[in-house]
Amino acid sequence: MSFKLFVSAAALVGAAAVAGAVIAAPVDGAATFAENCAACHQPQGQGVTGAFPKLAASVVVQGDPANLGWILTHGRGGMPNFSEDMSDDQIAAVLTYIRSSWGNAAGPVDAALVKAQRGAPKPVDTGAGLPFH
Amino acid sequence: MFTDIDGLSRRAFLERLSAAGGTALLMTGMSALGFGIASAAVAPPVMSGGKGKKVIVLGTGVAGLTSAYELTNAGYDVTVLEARDRVGGRSWTAKKGTKLTELGGEAEVCDFEEGQYINPGPWRIPYFHRGYLHYAKKFGVPLELLNNDNDRSYINYEKGTGPLAGKPIRKVEVAADMRGYAAEMLAKQVKQGALDAQFTAGDKELFLDYLKSEGYLEGADLKYLGAEGRSPLVNPGAGLDPGPGVESKPYAMTDILHSNTWKVLRSISNLDQQRTMFQPVGGMHELPKGFVRNMKPIIKLQHVVEKISQTPGSITVAYTDEKGAKGSITADFCVCTIPLSVLRTIEIDASPKFKEAIGGVSYALVGKIGIQMKSRFWEDNHQIYGGHIYVDDPLISTISLPSTGWLGQKGVVLGFYPHGAAAARLSGMSLADRKAYALAAGKKVFPEYADSAEGSFSMFWHRTPFNMGGWAEWTEESRAKYYPTLLEPEGRLYLAGEHLSYLTGWQEGGIESAWQQIAKLHTRAMAA
């Protein structure tokens, strides 16, 4: 029962976060990463072998940004769906951050791309190179 | 679903059930048809004649302990390897001196006082978890009731609007008012004849009687005006003061609706969340201890599995022991209860299909904090004895008050129990920040909360070595694609655990999975 309550509560958080994003200052991708992602993927994106994918020097992280946007907004394997906890701007900022950190050198991701992924069907190539966790 | 078996006799129906699903399904069907023998199938498999065949059991959670106990009793020569320096796996109790270092985290030592504890993993036992109750009874592990839903408890929903949002209000008030108003509105419609088409002769008056009873409706016009059990302003007592006491007044329906607090109301609880549940007296590690008391000393602690290899006639498990020395053990069979989140990191001789299936399920991100309070202010000042505080901050999710040590001096409160993305976020905080977050949330409900806090212990299963997750979270897709593969032995390797059940995250899933898998193993060993 508590998890059902949790879902409805999360929906409300999401609505507030998305609404707030309109007037929010630019999002700090590094801080957003530290807050939401580092517990599993580790502070330097090094991951935990077999459990949490490494993001440093990663082909997937430097690959199709739409794929990454889809994963953040839908979850994948053991990774939760962040669509209700993070705004499009926050997700874009965190993706931009990881794509340019720890040996990754790929272009920025914008909020419009993330937004487009929220309702998008699962990309066909999601599985390639990304271990389950 | 069993009330209308068009033309199929009960006997024929049961025969079909039995053919389709074996004895367990037959018993379920008989129970549903009113034969009342549901419990008969819920017991360990009856096995004997193991004749000293060797079995390695990996892991000492309830699945591993169940396997080792039953196989040993059936005559098998069992050796158990456990990675940790203790038995029990997730069936664990954090108390004074309990240590944990999360992956990449700080070293933590539980600083509760003697006698205080928190169950970081499973903490409540539903009545229908017959396997758990079977072993608790068998090993004399005392259980006590856990109050899983307390009407006196507070709801503090901050994300609604109106005068009741962000203010702790008693669940009983919301329940009385919302159900009362709903019953009143429905009764009005019924009385006006708006629903006459729904009733057959005599039903209408009975239905109105039900609404009166359900909603505490009063008078000829069936109004809801409050209820005596709705948290009186002054409780009844002696003499004239307090005398009869003073009843409270209902909230306005619109205020309740906009506060979102009605979201905690359901006609009945989910099957696995009954209002009263069980917990072992003293903590969840008591059942594993019960197993160990009743088993031969065959458990090797601090033996970390490195590799599982197989030949057509044997299976070998290579390990590293507590001194860092490598060793191995060879047997006829292996029952592996290591969580799939960890097993996927271990080298095993298995088909690509089996390995893909091991990697095909995700594990829950989840954790808890226990906070020792120097006084039981929730009892002393608020008259709340156990149960949960309902909040709508997903990082907290649940605050829970202990169902043990009633009216004592101190107690440990469960300060958060988040899941998924919220757990990812909270688990990234330092131990101090986690505690500060929990105290700030609790203080919004109880003014005494933060000032009463003493020691604490927080942990997240997805950051805990040898677990890497709370429990298996199957999707419909992964159930269809991978689950059946893992239920079958891979050579001489049998998997068992909560992950191979539809009771994921519950100890019962581990116990019943173990029963199924060792029964398969035994049938094969006997046929050999």
Boltz contact constraints between the chains, C-beta under 6 A:
constraints:
  - contact:
      token1: [A, 1]
      token2: [B, 270]
      max_distance: 6.0
  - contact:
      token1: [A, 1]
      token2: [B, 273]
      max_distance: 6.0
  - contact:
      token1: [A, 2]
      token2: [B, 398]
      max_distance: 6.0
  - contact:
      token1: [A, 6]
      token2: [B, 394]
      max_distance: 6.0
  - contact:
      token1: [A, 6]
      token2: [B, 397]
      max_distance: 6.0
  - contact:
      token1: [A, 8]
      token2: [B, 263]
      max_distance: 6.0
  - contact:
      token1: [A, 9]
      token2: [B, 392]
      max_distance: 6.0
  - contact:
      token1: [A, 9]
      token2: [B, 394]
      max_distance: 6.0
  - contact:
      token1: [A, 10]
      token2: [B, 394]
      max_distance: 6.0
  - contact:
      token1: [A, 12]
      token2: [B, 159]
      max_distance: 6.0
  - contact:
      token1: [A, 35]
      token2: [B, 425]
      max_distance: 6.0
  - contact:
      token1: [A, 36]
      token2: [B, 424]
      max_distance: 6.0
  - contact:
      token1: [A, 36]
      token2: [B, 425]
      max_distance: 6.0
  - contact:
      token1: [A, 38]
      token2: [B, 428]
      max_distance: 6.0
  - contact:
      token1: [A, 39]
      token2: [B, 424]
      max_distance: 6.0
  - contact:
      token1: [A, 39]
      token2: [B, 427]
      max_distance: 6.0
  - contact:
      token1: [A, 39]
      token2: [B, 428]
      max_distance: 6.0
  - contact:
      token1: [A, 42]
      token2: [B, 104]
      max_distance: 6.0
  - contact:
      token1: [A, 48]
      token2: [B, 103]
      max_distance: 6.0
  - contact:
      token1: [A, 50]
      token2: [B, 344]
      max_distance: 6.0
  - contact:
      token1: [A, 50]
      token2: [B, 345]
      max_distance: 6.0
  - contact:
      token1: [A, 51]
      token2: [B, 468]
      max_distance: 6.0
  - contact:
      token1: [A, 77]
      token2: [B, 362]
      max_distance: 6.0
  - contact:
      token1: [A, 78]
      token2: [B, 362]
      max_distance: 6.0
  - contact:
      token1: [A, 78]
      token2: [B, 363]
      max_distance: 6.0
  - contact:
      token1: [A, 80]
      token2: [B, 420]
      max_distance: 6.0
  - contact:
      token1: [A, 80]
      token2: [B, 421]
      max_distance: 6.0
  - contact:
      token1: [A, 82]
      token2: [B, 421]
      max_distance: 6.0
  - contact:
      token1: [A, 85]
      token2: [B, 421]
      max_distance: 6.0
  - contact:
      token1: [A, 132]
      token2: [B, 359]
      max_distance: 6.0
